[in-house]
Amino acid sequence: MYIEILFFILCFYYTLTFIENLHNEDKRVTKQAKYAAIVCLILAFIFLVV
């Protein structure tokens, strides 16, 4: 149960990082934060179901 909470928190963090870097126009970090947020959200849902 705690692993899902951790992944949701990481997803929220990477989403905020993504939005922050959109304003800074740093394309590399923006792309990495976007993919990290997506992966964390997917893992959270997978661990939630399992």
C-alpha positions as CSV (number, residue, x, y, z in Angstrom):
1,M,0.0,0.0,0.0
2,Y,2.8,2.4,0.8
3,I,4.5,1.9,-2.6
4,E,1.4,3.3,-4.4
5,I,1.5,6.4,-2.2
6,L,5.2,6.9,-2.9
7,F,4.6,6.6,-6.7
8,F,1.7,9.1,-6.6
9,I,3.8,11.6,-4.7
10,L,6.6,11.1,-7.2
11,C,4.2,11.6,-10.0
12,F,3.0,14.8,-8.5
13,Y,6.5,16.0,-8.0
14,Y,7.6,15.2,-11.6
15,T,4.4,16.9,-12.9
16,L,5.2,20.1,-11.0
17,T,8.8,19.8,-12.3
18,F,7.4,19.4,-15.8
19,I,5.3,22.5,-15.5
20,E,8.1,24.5,-14.0
21,N,10.5,23.6,-16.8
22,L,7.9,24.4,-19.5
23,H,8.2,28.0,-18.4
24,N,12.0,27.8,-18.4
25,E,11.9,26.3,-21.9
26,D,14.4,23.6,-21.0
27,K,13.4,20.9,-23.5
28,R,15.6,18.1,-22.2
29,V,14.5,18.4,-18.6
30,T,10.9,19.0,-19.6
31,K,10.9,15.8,-21.6
32,Q,12.5,13.8,-18.8
33,A,10.1,15.1,-16.2
34,K,7.1,14.3,-18.4
35,Y,8.2,10.7,-19.0
36,A,9.1,10.2,-15.3
37,A,5.6,11.5,-14.3
38,I,3.9,9.1,-16.7
39,V,6.0,6.1,-15.6
40,C,5.3,6.8,-11.9
41,L,1.6,7.1,-12.5
42,I,1.5,3.9,-14.4
43,L,3.5,2.1,-11.7
44,A,1.2,3.5,-9.0
45,F,-1.8,2.1,-10.8
46,I,-0.2,-1.3,-11.5
47,F,0.8,-1.7,-7.8
48,L,-2.7,-0.5,-6.8
49,V,-4.4,-3.3,-8.8
50,V,-1.9,-6.0,-7.9
